[in-house]
Amino acid sequence: MPNIAPSRPYSPLLIGLYVIGPILIITSHVGSLLVLVTGLSLGSVLWIIGLYFLRMLATTGIYHRLLTHKSYTTPPWFLWLGCIVGASAGQMGPSWWKAHHLNHHKYSDQPLDTHSPVQNPGWQGFIWSQGGWLLSPNFFPEKLPQDVENDRVLKLIDRLHFLPLIALGGISYGIGGLEYLAAFFLSTTLLFHGVQTVNSLSHLWGSQPFSTDDQSRNNALVAFLTLGEGWHNLHHAFPASSRHGITLRKQQVVYLIDPTFGFIRLLEMLGLATKVKHPKESDLLARDRQTSPLNSSPPKVPTPIG
Protein backbone atom coordinates (compact mmCIF):
# COMPACT_ATOMS: atom_id res chain seq x y z
CA MET A 1 0.00 0.00 0.00
CA PRO A 2 1.46 3.41 -0.94
CA ASN A 3 2.12 5.94 1.77
CA ILE A 4 -1.12 7.86 2.38
CA ALA A 5 -0.26 9.25 5.80
CA PRO A 6 -2.45 12.29 6.52
CA SER A 7 -0.98 15.79 6.48
CA ARG A 8 -3.24 16.83 9.40
CA PRO A 9 -3.76 15.17 12.80
CA TYR A 10 -6.15 12.21 12.74
CA SER A 11 -6.69 9.68 15.50
CA PRO A 12 -5.13 6.28 14.81
CA LEU A 13 -8.61 4.77 14.90
CA LEU A 14 -9.98 7.13 12.23
CA ILE A 15 -6.90 6.59 10.06
CA GLY A 16 -7.45 2.85 10.28
CA LEU A 17 -11.16 3.09 9.48
CA TYR A 18 -10.59 5.37 6.49
CA VAL A 19 -7.70 3.35 5.03
CA ILE A 20 -10.02 0.35 4.73
CA GLY A 21 -11.66 2.24 1.84
CA PRO A 22 -8.81 2.17 -0.71
CA ILE A 23 -7.92 -1.37 0.38
CA LEU A 24 -11.41 -2.52 -0.56
CA ILE A 25 -11.29 -0.68 -3.89
CA ILE A 26 -7.97 -2.35 -4.74
CA THR A 27 -9.51 -5.66 -3.67
CA SER A 28 -12.41 -5.04 -6.04
CA HIS A 29 -10.03 -4.42 -8.94
CA VAL A 30 -8.18 -7.66 -8.26
CA GLY A 31 -11.41 -9.54 -7.54
CA SER A 32 -12.79 -8.50 -10.92
CA LEU A 33 -10.34 -10.96 -12.47
CA LEU A 34 -12.51 -13.75 -11.06
CA VAL A 35 -14.82 -13.30 -14.05
CA LEU A 36 -12.08 -14.88 -16.17
CA VAL A 37 -12.59 -18.04 -14.13
CA THR A 38 -16.31 -18.01 -13.38
CA GLY A 39 -17.62 -16.46 -16.58
CA LEU A 40 -20.79 -14.38 -16.52
CA SER A 41 -24.35 -15.58 -16.99
CA LEU A 42 -27.20 -13.28 -18.01
CA GLY A 43 -28.21 -13.05 -14.35
CA SER A 44 -24.79 -11.95 -13.18
CA VAL A 45 -24.55 -9.39 -16.01
CA LEU A 46 -27.88 -7.92 -14.89
CA TRP A 47 -26.50 -7.92 -11.32
CA ILE A 48 -23.50 -5.90 -12.50
CA ILE A 49 -25.70 -3.38 -14.29
CA GLY A 50 -28.28 -3.12 -11.51
CA LEU A 51 -25.68 -2.60 -8.77
CA TYR A 52 -23.86 -0.07 -10.93
CA PHE A 53 -26.83 2.19 -11.59
CA LEU A 54 -28.42 1.87 -8.13
CA ARG A 55 -25.19 2.83 -6.38
CA MET A 56 -24.34 5.48 -8.96
CA LEU A 57 -27.72 7.07 -8.28
CA ALA A 58 -27.00 7.06 -4.55
CA THR A 59 -23.67 8.77 -5.24
CA THR A 60 -25.09 11.41 -7.57
CA GLY A 61 -28.53 11.98 -6.08
CA ILE A 62 -27.76 11.54 -2.39
CA TYR A 63 -24.06 12.09 -1.68
CA HIS A 64 -23.64 14.86 -4.24
CA ARG A 65 -26.82 16.82 -4.86
CA LEU A 66 -28.54 16.24 -1.49
CA LEU A 67 -25.85 15.82 1.16
CA THR A 68 -23.15 18.09 -0.25
CA HIS A 69 -24.94 20.82 -2.18
CA LYS A 70 -28.38 20.72 -0.51
CA SER A 71 -30.05 21.01 -3.91
CA TYR A 72 -33.21 19.68 -2.28
CA THR A 73 -34.28 18.43 1.12
CA THR A 74 -35.65 15.09 2.31
CA PRO A 75 -36.65 13.55 5.64
CA PRO A 76 -33.54 12.59 7.67
CA TRP A 77 -34.29 8.87 7.42
CA PHE A 78 -34.19 9.06 3.62
CA LEU A 79 -30.82 10.81 3.69
CA TRP A 80 -29.47 8.17 6.09
CA LEU A 81 -30.72 5.31 3.93
CA GLY A 82 -29.31 6.91 0.77
CA CYS A 83 -25.92 7.37 2.43
CA ILE A 84 -25.83 3.70 3.38
CA VAL A 85 -26.38 2.82 -0.28
CA GLY A 86 -23.74 5.40 -1.22
CA ALA A 87 -21.27 3.78 1.16
CA SER A 88 -22.01 0.39 -0.44
CA ALA A 89 -20.64 1.90 -3.67
CA GLY A 90 -17.16 2.05 -2.14
CA GLN A 91 -17.40 5.86 -2.13
CA MET A 92 -16.29 6.11 1.51
CA GLY A 93 -18.58 7.80 4.04
CA PRO A 94 -20.62 11.02 3.97
CA SER A 95 -18.18 13.19 5.96
CA TRP A 96 -15.19 12.12 3.89
CA TRP A 97 -17.06 12.49 0.60
CA LYS A 98 -18.54 15.89 1.31
CA ALA A 99 -15.25 17.25 2.65
CA HIS A 100 -13.40 16.36 -0.54
CA HIS A 101 -16.08 17.68 -2.85
CA LEU A 102 -16.32 21.02 -1.06
CA ASN A 103 -12.54 21.31 -1.31
CA HIS A 104 -12.79 20.65 -5.04
CA HIS A 105 -15.25 23.50 -5.50
CA LYS A 106 -13.27 25.89 -3.30
CA TYR A 107 -10.01 25.36 -5.18
CA SER A 108 -11.25 23.97 -8.52
CA ASP A 109 -8.30 23.31 -10.85
CA GLN A 110 -5.97 25.30 -8.60
CA PRO A 111 -2.94 23.83 -6.78
CA LEU A 112 -4.97 23.05 -3.64
CA ASP A 113 -7.64 21.12 -5.59
CA THR A 114 -7.43 17.55 -4.29
CA HIS A 115 -7.85 15.80 -7.63
CA SER A 116 -7.56 18.25 -10.53
CA PRO A 117 -6.13 16.73 -13.74
CA VAL A 118 -4.78 20.06 -15.02
CA GLN A 119 -2.04 20.48 -12.44
CA ASN A 120 0.01 17.74 -14.12
CA PRO A 121 0.63 17.34 -17.87
CA GLY A 122 -0.88 14.67 -20.10
CA TRP A 123 -1.55 11.16 -18.88
CA GLN A 124 -0.02 11.90 -15.50
CA GLY A 125 -2.80 14.37 -14.74
CA PHE A 126 -5.46 11.99 -16.02
CA ILE A 127 -4.21 9.06 -13.92
CA TRP A 128 -3.95 11.32 -10.87
CA SER A 129 -7.54 12.54 -11.16
CA GLN A 130 -8.87 9.11 -12.13
CA GLY A 131 -7.85 7.65 -8.77
CA GLY A 132 -4.15 8.18 -8.16
CA TRP A 133 -4.91 10.93 -5.63
CA LEU A 134 -6.56 8.35 -3.37
CA LEU A 135 -3.17 6.71 -2.85
CA SER A 136 -1.52 9.91 -1.63
CA PRO A 137 -1.76 12.07 1.51
CA ASN A 138 -4.56 13.94 -0.34
CA PHE A 139 -6.76 10.98 0.54
CA PHE A 140 -7.38 12.49 3.97
CA PRO A 141 -9.57 15.64 3.96
CA GLU A 142 -8.14 18.76 5.54
CA LYS A 143 -11.41 19.38 7.40
CA LEU A 144 -14.52 17.28 7.95
CA PRO A 145 -17.88 19.09 7.47
CA GLN A 146 -19.40 20.09 10.78
CA ASP A 147 -23.02 19.54 9.76
CA VAL A 148 -22.35 15.91 8.92
CA GLU A 149 -20.20 15.40 12.01
CA ASN A 150 -23.04 16.76 14.18
CA ASP A 151 -25.46 14.14 12.83
CA ARG A 152 -24.81 11.01 14.88
CA VAL A 153 -26.25 8.67 12.27
CA LEU A 154 -24.28 10.18 9.38
CA LYS A 155 -21.12 10.17 11.47
CA LEU A 156 -21.62 6.49 12.28
CA ILE A 157 -22.16 5.69 8.59
CA ASP A 158 -18.98 7.64 7.81
CA ARG A 159 -16.84 5.76 10.31
CA LEU A 160 -18.27 2.36 9.35
CA HIS A 161 -18.40 3.16 5.63
CA PHE A 162 -16.88 -0.21 4.69
CA LEU A 163 -19.63 -2.36 6.23
CA PRO A 164 -22.31 -1.75 3.55
CA LEU A 165 -19.79 -2.60 0.81
CA ILE A 166 -18.67 -5.79 2.55
CA ALA A 167 -22.30 -6.72 3.27
CA LEU A 168 -23.22 -6.27 -0.39
CA GLY A 169 -20.34 -8.53 -1.37
CA GLY A 170 -21.64 -11.14 1.07
CA ILE A 171 -25.17 -10.84 -0.35
CA SER A 172 -23.78 -11.26 -3.86
CA TYR A 173 -21.96 -14.44 -2.87
CA GLY A 174 -25.06 -15.75 -1.12
CA ILE A 175 -27.15 -15.22 -4.27
CA GLY A 176 -24.85 -16.87 -6.79
CA GLY A 177 -21.57 -17.97 -5.29
CA LEU A 178 -18.25 -16.97 -6.83
CA GLU A 179 -19.85 -15.86 -10.11
CA TYR A 180 -22.00 -13.22 -8.41
CA LEU A 181 -19.15 -12.22 -6.11
CA ALA A 182 -17.02 -11.67 -9.23
CA ALA A 183 -19.90 -9.66 -10.71
CA PHE A 184 -20.03 -7.56 -7.54
CA PHE A 185 -16.29 -6.86 -7.75
CA LEU A 186 -16.55 -5.91 -11.43
CA SER A 187 -19.58 -3.66 -10.85
CA THR A 188 -17.79 -1.89 -7.98
CA THR A 189 -14.66 -1.37 -10.09
CA LEU A 190 -16.64 -0.01 -13.05
CA LEU A 191 -18.59 2.23 -10.68
CA PHE A 192 -15.41 3.56 -9.11
CA HIS A 193 -13.98 4.58 -12.46
CA GLY A 194 -17.33 5.91 -13.64
CA VAL A 195 -17.44 8.32 -10.71
CA GLN A 196 -13.82 9.32 -11.21
CA THR A 197 -14.47 10.36 -14.81
CA VAL A 198 -16.22 13.43 -13.38
CA ASN A 199 -12.90 14.42 -11.80
CA SER A 200 -10.85 13.63 -14.89
CA LEU A 201 -12.66 13.74 -18.25
CA SER A 202 -15.09 16.48 -17.21
CA HIS A 203 -12.15 18.79 -16.58
CA LEU A 204 -10.33 17.88 -19.80
CA TRP A 205 -12.80 17.43 -22.69
CA GLY A 206 -16.19 18.86 -23.51
CA SER A 207 -18.05 22.12 -23.99
CA GLN A 208 -17.95 25.16 -21.71
CA PRO A 209 -21.19 27.07 -22.28
CA PHE A 210 -21.07 28.81 -18.90
CA SER A 211 -18.50 31.24 -17.51
CA THR A 212 -16.53 29.71 -14.65
CA ASP A 213 -13.01 30.24 -13.37
CA ASP A 214 -11.97 26.62 -13.87
CA GLN A 215 -11.76 23.94 -16.58
CA SER A 216 -15.12 22.25 -15.84
CA ARG A 217 -16.86 20.99 -18.97
CA ASN A 218 -20.11 19.43 -20.13
CA ASN A 219 -19.19 15.93 -21.31
CA ALA A 220 -21.95 13.73 -22.79
CA LEU A 221 -20.06 10.44 -22.29
CA VAL A 222 -19.49 11.18 -18.62
CA ALA A 223 -23.12 12.26 -18.27
CA PHE A 224 -24.18 8.85 -19.63
CA LEU A 225 -21.84 6.96 -17.29
CA THR A 226 -22.86 9.00 -14.22
CA LEU A 227 -26.59 9.60 -14.70
CA GLY A 228 -26.17 13.28 -15.50
CA GLU A 229 -23.11 14.31 -13.48
CA GLY A 230 -21.09 14.85 -16.65
CA TRP A 231 -22.88 18.15 -17.31
CA HIS A 232 -20.13 19.48 -15.10
CA ASN A 233 -19.70 23.00 -16.44
CA LEU A 234 -23.28 23.81 -15.45
CA HIS A 235 -22.63 22.32 -12.03
CA HIS A 236 -19.60 24.53 -11.43
CA ALA A 237 -21.50 27.59 -12.62
CA PHE A 238 -24.51 26.78 -10.40
CA PRO A 239 -23.40 24.27 -7.72
CA ALA A 240 -26.73 24.26 -5.86
CA SER A 241 -28.81 23.44 -8.94
CA SER A 242 -30.68 20.14 -8.66
CA ARG A 243 -30.51 19.84 -12.44
CA HIS A 244 -27.12 19.56 -14.13
CA GLY A 245 -28.42 18.79 -17.61
CA ILE A 246 -28.50 22.34 -18.96
CA THR A 247 -26.53 24.04 -21.71
CA LEU A 248 -26.72 27.17 -23.87
CA ARG A 249 -27.00 27.22 -27.65
CA LYS A 250 -27.22 30.47 -29.61
CA GLN A 251 -28.15 32.34 -26.43
CA GLN A 252 -30.98 29.90 -25.71
CA VAL A 253 -31.33 27.62 -22.67
CA VAL A 254 -31.40 23.95 -23.69
CA TYR A 255 -32.27 21.17 -21.25
CA LEU A 256 -30.40 17.88 -21.50
CA ILE A 257 -31.09 14.34 -20.31
CA ASP A 258 -30.34 14.15 -16.60
CA PRO A 259 -31.53 10.89 -14.95
CA THR A 260 -30.50 12.04 -11.48
CA PHE A 261 -32.72 15.09 -11.81
CA GLY A 262 -35.52 12.77 -12.95
CA PHE A 263 -35.01 10.81 -9.73
CA ILE A 264 -35.26 14.02 -7.70
CA ARG A 265 -38.46 15.00 -9.48
CA LEU A 266 -39.89 11.54 -8.74
CA LEU A 267 -39.05 12.01 -5.07
CA GLU A 268 -40.81 15.37 -5.22
CA MET A 269 -43.93 13.75 -6.69
CA LEU A 270 -43.88 11.19 -3.87
CA GLY A 271 -43.57 13.94 -1.27
CA LEU A 272 -40.04 12.89 -0.28
CA ALA A 273 -38.22 15.89 -1.80
CA THR A 274 -38.93 19.54 -1.08
CA LYS A 275 -37.22 22.88 -1.78
CA VAL A 276 -35.87 21.62 -5.11
CA LYS A 277 -33.49 24.29 -6.41
CA HIS A 278 -33.08 25.36 -10.01
CA PRO A 279 -31.52 28.49 -11.57
CA LYS A 280 -33.72 30.96 -13.42
CA GLU A 281 -33.22 31.13 -17.17
CA SER A 282 -32.17 34.77 -16.83
CA ASP A 283 -29.37 33.74 -14.48
CA LEU A 284 -28.32 30.96 -16.86
CA LEU A 285 -28.13 33.39 -19.78
CA ALA A 286 -26.17 35.87 -17.67
CA ARG A 287 -23.40 33.27 -17.36
CA ASP A 288 -23.20 32.64 -21.13
CA ARG A 289 -19.49 32.36 -21.88
CA GLN A 290 -20.03 33.76 -25.38
CA THR A 291 -21.65 37.00 -24.28
CA SER A 292 -20.36 37.74 -20.79
CA PRO A 293 -16.86 38.10 -19.31
CA LEU A 294 -15.61 35.42 -16.95
CA ASN A 295 -17.36 35.94 -13.64
CA SER A 296 -15.56 34.26 -10.77
CA SER A 297 -17.97 35.53 -8.13
CA PRO A 298 -20.36 32.94 -6.68
CA PRO A 299 -23.56 32.60 -8.73
CA LYS A 300 -26.94 33.27 -7.20
CA VAL A 301 -28.41 30.43 -5.20
CA PRO A 302 -31.00 28.69 -7.39
CA THR A 303 -34.59 29.11 -6.31
CA PRO A 304 -36.81 26.14 -5.38
CA ILE A 305 -39.00 24.73 -8.14
CA GLY A 306 -42.77 24.97 -7.85
N, C-alpha and C positions, 0 to 999 in steps of 0.2 A: 504493500500500500504506500503510495507517495506521501511525502510529508505534508499534512494539511493542518499543522498546528495553528491554533487561532492567534491573531495578532492582538486580541483584546482578552482580558481575564474572563475565563469561563470555569465553572466548577468541573472537577474531574468527572462527576456523574453526568453532567450535561454534555461534555465532550464525548463521552462514551456513547450516550444515547443518540447523539447526532451522527456520529461516525458510522453507526449501523446503516444509515441511509445509503451512502455510496458503496458500501460493501454489498448490500442487497442488489443494487443496480448492476454492479460488476458480476454478481452471481447470476442475475437474469441474462446478461449477455452470454456468459459461458453456458448457462442452462439451455439457451436457445438452440445450441448445437445438438441437443437431444432429438430434435425433429429429424435429424439425419439418420437416427437409429429407429425411432418409433414411426416415422411417417406421419401424415396428417389425413384423417378422415374428414368427410363433409362436416360432421358434428364438431370436430376440434377446430376446423377453419372458422365455423360460425362462432365458436367460443372465443377465438382470437379477435374476430371483428367486433363481437358484442362487448367484450371487456375493454377493447380499445376505445370505442365510442362512448360507452357509459362513463369510463374514468376520465376521458378527455373532456366530456361535458362537465363533470364535477370540477375539473381543473379550471376550465374557462368560465363556466357559469357561477361556480361557488367560490373557489379560491381567488379568482381574478376579479370578476365584475362585482360580486357581492361582498366578499370579505375585505378585499384590498381597496377597491375604489368606491364601494358603497353606491353603486349605480342603481340599486333598488334595495328594498328592505324585505325581510321575511321574519316569521316567528323564530325565536332562538333555536327551538328544537330542529327546525329545518336546516338552519345554518350548521348546527352540530352534526346532523346526519350527513349533510353534503360534504363536510370536512372529513368525516370518516371515510367516505368514498374517495375523496381526493387523496387522502393518505394511502389508500389501497393502490393508488396509481404509482407509488414510489416517488411522489413529489414532496416528500418530507412533510412536516407539520405546518399548521396555519401560521404560527409565529415566525418560523424560519422563512416560509414562502413569502409572506407579506413583507417582512423586513427586506428581503432581497429585491423584491419588485419595487418597493418605494425608493430604494437606493438607485435602482436603474432609472427611474423617472427623474430623480433629483439631479443625477449626474450623467444623463443619457449621452453616450458616445464621447464622454470626456474621460480623462485619466482615472477618475475615481469610480467610473461605472464598473460594476462587478464583472460583467460579461460582454462588453462591447466587442464586436469583431473588427472595428476600424482602428483600434489602437495598435494592432500588429498587421504587417503586410501579408497579403495573399492567403494561402492555405493555413498559415499559422494562426491568423486571426479567426478564420472559419472554425478550425478545430478547437480553438480556445472557447469561442462562444457556443459551440455545439456540445460542450460538456467538459472540456479540459479544465475550465475554471473551478469545477467541483472537486478537483484533485489538487487544489492549491489552498493556501491560507484564506483566499477569498470565499471559501466554502462557508466560513463562519460569519454571520452578519455582524456588523459593527454595533447595531442596536436593535433589540427586539421591540416590536410595537406594543405600547402600553395598553391599548384597548384590548388586544388579544390576551396579553398576560394577565389582565384583570378579570378575564372570564375563566373561571375555574375549569369548565368543561373543555374549552378550546385549548387551554394550557395543558390539560391532561392529554388531549389528542396530540398536541405538539410533541410532548415528551415521549409518548408511546406511539409515535408515528409509524413505526415498523410493524406493529401488531396487525393492523388491517391488511397489509401486504402479505405478511406471512400466513394469515388466516385464509386469504383468498387463494394462495398457493395450495394450502391444505385442502380447501374445498375443491379445487381443480383436480387434485390427485384423487380425492374421494369419488368424484364423478366419473373419471375415466382413466385412472392410473397414470403411468408415465407419459402416455400420449397427451393427456389433457394438462399435465404438469408442464410438459414441453411447450404446449400451446400457450399456457399462462406466461412462461418465461419469454416466449417470442412476442406475445402481445405487449408485455411490460416493456420490453426493449424497444419495440416499434413506437410505443407511446412516449417513452422517454425522448427519443430522437424527434418525434413529431412536435413535442412541446418545445424542444430546443431550437427548432427551425425558426421560431418567433424571435429568438435572441440573435440568430445568425442570418438566415436568408432575408428576413424582413428588415434588416439593417444594411443589406448589400445590394439587393436587386428588387426592382419594382417601381411603381409610380409614386410621385410625391405631389398630390394635388393640393395639400394644405401646407401653409407656412409653419414650420417648426424650426427649432434651433439644433436639430440633430439629423441623423441619417435614416430615420424611420420611414418605411415604405409600405405601400399597399401591394401585397404579393398574393395573386390568386391561388397559386399552388399551396402556399402555406395556409391560406384561408380554408382550402379544401381539407387539408390534413388536420386542422385544428378547429374546425367548426366555426370559422369566422374570425379567429384571432389574427389571421394574416392581413387583415385590413388595418395594418399597424400604424400607418401615417395618420389616419383619422384618430386612432386611439391616443397617439401622442399629442395631437392637436386638441383633443377633448377627452382627457383621461376618464372623466366621470360619466361619459355617455354609455348607456346600456347597449346601444347599437354601434358596432364597429363597421358594419357593411355600408359605408357611405363614401362616395367620391364626388368629384366635380368634373363636368364636361361642358366646355363652351359656356362657362359661367352659369351652369345649371346644376342643381343638386340631383344626384342619381343614387338610388338605393340598390345595394348589392345583396346577394344571398348571404345570410348570416344565421346559421342554425342555432347558435347560442342565444341570439336575440329572440328567435322563435320560441325557444324554451322559456325564456323570461316572460314573454307574452302569454304563453300557456299558463305559467304560474300565476300571472295576473288574472287571467280568466277564472282560475280555480280559487282565487282569493288568497293565494299564498305569497304574492308579490305586491308590494305597494310602493309608492313614491318612485316610480320608474323614470329615470332621467334620460333626457334626449335634448341635444342642442337645437335651437331654432334655426330655420333655414337662413335667416339673415346673418346669424353668427357664423354659420358654415361658409357662406359666401364672403364674409369679411376676412376669412383666413385663406382665401383663394391665392395660391402661390403665384399665379399668373398676373394678378391684378393688384396685389398688396405687397408691401415690403415685408421682409421677415420680421415677425413679431414674437419676441422671446418672452413676453410677459404672459402670465398664466391666463388661459382663456376663461370666459365666463362659465360658471357652474351650470351644466345643463338643467333645464327645468323638468319637473315630473310630467309624464305623459298623462293625458286624460283629466 
